[in-house]
């Protein structure tokens, strides 16, 4: 503690205050020794490690309130124990489990700032949890509301940014596979939005705008299930804007990459109907 700077001391005090607030927010008040009956019951020990182990068991059982009580107790009764630092991280896990994602993001980031060399920061755990908290807040679909791909995509783009930041910063993280899975899910949602917008423009006779959205889709979100229809429609949009050479190039790419698709057969027919490619002019020889 003596080696902490003033700013770190302030952050640490805020962290302890947040820990107490969390315990009060997601768990009803209990007696000093904790009850042993009913949900969220606790039985405190005189050992920091035993309280920590009991808190972990409650996390495994998804009793977020009881877990928060154990970890907050460690922070207040054993502030100089190594388990106090671990309890700080696990309190963030309890927030995450209780779906208090905004608070969890703040807690994970605070933990990373206070303990930048901690194993669970260095291995990317805290960073991934921040990204996953963003992902968990993404809007879902309800039958009474427009589908999510028709809505503003800002929150989804923020989730993508956090996930890609995690993957960039922690190439060797043991949690990288989870990050990659989430990036793919987010990318599919963003690709769905791009496809929706491209179709919107195409159906309204705006081929140039269609080209721009389809190129964005193919460049940013490849391999998300839209490559075949996007290449087919992109070729049509190029043809509609009097760019037959680009249409031919796009459809040829479709045929080469997805030769067994129905759109590949359609592309072959469409290419045959295009005007002949303009011959490339021979270079003018230099004047002697």
Buried (B, 14 or more C-beta within 10 A) or exposed (E): EEEEEEEBEEBBEEBBEBBBEBBEBBBEEBEEEBEEEEEBBBEBBEBBBBBBBBBBEBBEEEBBBBBBBBBBBBBBEBBEBEBBBBBBBBBBBBBBBBEBBEBBBBBBBBBBBBBEEBEBBBBBBBBBBBBBBBBEBBBEEEEEEEBBBBBEBEBBBBBBEBBBBBBEEBEEBEBBEBBEEBBBBBBBBBBBBBBEBBBBBBEEEBBEBBBBBBBBBBEEBEEBEBBBBBBBBBBBBBBBBEBBEBBBBBBBBBBEEBEEBEBBEBBBEBBEEBEEEEEEEEEEEEEE
